[in-house]
């Protein structure tokens, strides 16, 4: 009878170990996927920041052109 209890205990321990290993692998895979997604989001954010900086520079140039006194005169000549 004692031998059956020992075998049952061993089987339970093996099953618990297998279940915990399976869960650990599952969580490790999910963590890897999340890390990859975070890397992709970071790259996209960096790209958007660069685009925003470039657009700000272009707007500054356009503002300088539009506020230039020669622009309004040239615009009036073009309208004639």
C-alpha positions as CSV (number, residue, x, y, z in Angstrom):
1,X,0.0,0.0,0.0
2,X,2.8,2.4,0.8
3,X,4.4,1.7,-2.5
4,X,1.2,2.8,-4.3
5,X,1.2,6.1,-2.3
6,X,4.9,6.7,-3.2
7,X,4.2,6.0,-6.9
8,X,1.1,8.2,-6.8
9,X,3.2,11.0,-5.2
10,X,5.9,10.6,-7.9
11,X,3.3,10.7,-10.7
12,X,1.7,13.8,-9.2
13,X,5.1,15.5,-8.9
14,X,5.9,14.7,-12.5
15,X,2.5,16.0,-13.7
16,X,2.9,19.2,-11.7
17,X,6.4,19.7,-13.2
18,X,5.2,19.1,-16.7
19,X,2.3,21.5,-16.3
20,X,4.6,24.2,-14.8
21,X,7.1,23.8,-17.6
22,X,4.4,24.1,-20.2
23,X,3.1,27.3,-18.5
24,X,6.6,28.6,-18.3
25,X,7.2,28.0,-22.0
26,X,3.9,29.6,-22.8
27,X,4.7,32.7,-20.8
28,X,8.2,32.9,-22.2
29,X,6.8,32.8,-25.8
30,X,4.2,35.5,-24.9
31,X,7.0,37.6,-23.4
32,X,9.1,37.2,-26.6
33,X,6.1,38.3,-28.7
34,X,5.5,41.3,-26.6
35,X,9.1,42.3,-26.7
36,X,9.1,42.0,-30.5
37,X,5.9,44.1,-30.6
38,X,7.5,46.7,-28.3
39,X,10.6,46.9,-30.6
40,X,8.4,47.4,-33.6
41,X,6.4,50.1,-31.9
42,X,9.6,51.8,-30.8
43,X,10.9,51.8,-34.4
44,X,7.6,53.2,-35.7
45,X,7.7,55.9,-33.0
46,X,11.2,56.8,-33.9
47,X,10.3,57.1,-37.6
48,X,7.3,59.2,-36.8
49,X,9.5,61.5,-34.7
50,X,11.8,62.0,-37.6
51,X,9.0,62.7,-40.0
52,X,7.5,65.3,-37.5
53,X,10.9,67.0,-37.2
54,X,11.2,67.2,-41.0
55,X,7.7,68.6,-41.3
56,X,8.4,71.2,-38.6
57,X,11.5,72.3,-40.6
58,X,9.5,72.5,-43.8
59,X,6.8,74.6,-42.1
60,X,9.5,77.0,-40.7
61,X,10.9,77.4,-44.3
62,X,7.4,78.0,-45.7
63,X,6.6,80.5,-42.9
64,X,9.8,82.4,-43.7
65,X,8.9,82.5,-47.4
66,X,5.3,83.6,-46.8
67,X,6.3,86.3,-44.3
68,X,9.0,87.6,-46.6
69,X,8.1,91.0,-47.9
70,X,9.2,90.0,-51.4
71,X,6.7,87.2,-51.4
72,X,3.7,89.5,-51.2
73,X,5.0,91.8,-54.0
74,X,5.7,88.8,-56.1
75,X,2.2,87.4,-55.4
76,X,0.6,90.7,-56.4
77,X,2.6,90.8,-59.6
78,X,1.5,87.2,-60.3
79,X,-2.1,88.1,-59.7
80,X,-1.9,90.9,-62.3
